[in-house]
């Protein structure tokens, strides 16, 4: 969550755009993203150069001595942010408009790549040199502030705050899944080096970026010291689909600046017949849109066979099952209604998850998690596609805190269930793998605590209801109150003190 000085600087940058005549929030976000990408290219190139020197391997800068831009050859150094940001306003504007922007549009050699496809129709819309100069200066200040915060998620938080401007303007209603919730879901799934990961409603690729960062942290040697696995990581591990070209552009740039050369980020209506994917992915991470109802005509008939409904949240669950290969896993966010809805479609999809696949966990999240952008109550479903069943018991967790207050301010607090959720879920997996000395005994937890296991038979008896309130028991502790005689005695004593006080006050008058 962006607060304090950084928030003020971003708001100030937004005001600079408005003063310069750019008021459409989507246009503003696009232009900011392009400029942040240009700046990040410089930082990333310098970082890779330093790493190459440390490892004693050659490095070819993308800003080589001579760079081809269109039909011209120019000095590549002048395309670097650290160089052109010191130019006078007129020269800076000409350099960015005529050289830097065409350079980034054609940066990727593969013209069929996600980056090339979505940058092809990108337009530089900043109208004047003076406005560009103010924006560049403001962005430098923002990056300085970001560096002082020293938070690995700060870039994602900046994007989240920028996208909140869309929601506040009443356009598109888009909001991002909080970084720490995404990270929790990635840690719960613990992706491996051979995964094929998909987010069918990827937006700006937050889940894919987080999964990539996690793999860099936990599987660095396994992936980057193996040519085939590194090739897979760079070119065929990450897949994302969305219907908003602006989000796809931001997503493609986001992945590239996080070190993934060629992610598969495509324009696609995942719920329609445009999506041919079946039995393809080993891991799906998603927070699909909950935008109400769709027309049957635009929904794939395969999905309607599983769950005849117009509700997107139910159709996406059916889609995940279709897209996963056997043994593939999914962690997805759903609105609470999916867990306990009484319609035939709600029951059908829950029955499919439990009877035909292996439902592993239901994590109930407090309604404040998505504030200030939305107050919807949500949960996380974790399941494995088996095609033959396998659910014997389901782990429930009642998350009550996520490290931030649950009001619109979302300020950091000490109360945070996320580390406990990850540790307990991994403990369950360890028990399943036959590990000894597991620190948690979830099987014997009473239902009065935050986490416990519920057998499949009990869930079936309750019409496949997955609401945690259906199974959690409230522990009532007897409270002893004073007797009526004691209360009356206290009231008389208070009355005496009041009378005495009034008498003393009258004497003073």
Secondary structure by P-SEA (a helix, b strand, c coil): ccccaaaaaaaaaaaaaaaaccccaaaaaaaaaaaaaaaaaaaaaaaaaaaaaaacbbbbbcccccccccccccccccccccccccccaaaaaaaaaccaaaaaaacccccccaaaaaacccccccccaaaaaaaaaaaaaaaaaaaaacccaaaaaaaaaaaaaaaaacccccccccaaaaaaaaaaacccccccccccccccaaaaaaaaaaaaacccccccccaaaaaaaacccbbbbbccaaaaaaaaaaaaaaccccccccccccccccccccccccccccccccccccccccccaaaaaacccccaaaaaaaaaaaaccccbbbbbcccccccccccaaaaaaaaaacccccccbbbbbccccccccccccbbbbbbbbcccccccbbbbbbccccccccccccccccccaaaaaaaaaaaaaaaaaccccccccccccccccccccccaaaaaaacccccccccbbbbbbbbbbbcaaaaaaaaaaaaaaaaaaaaaaaaac
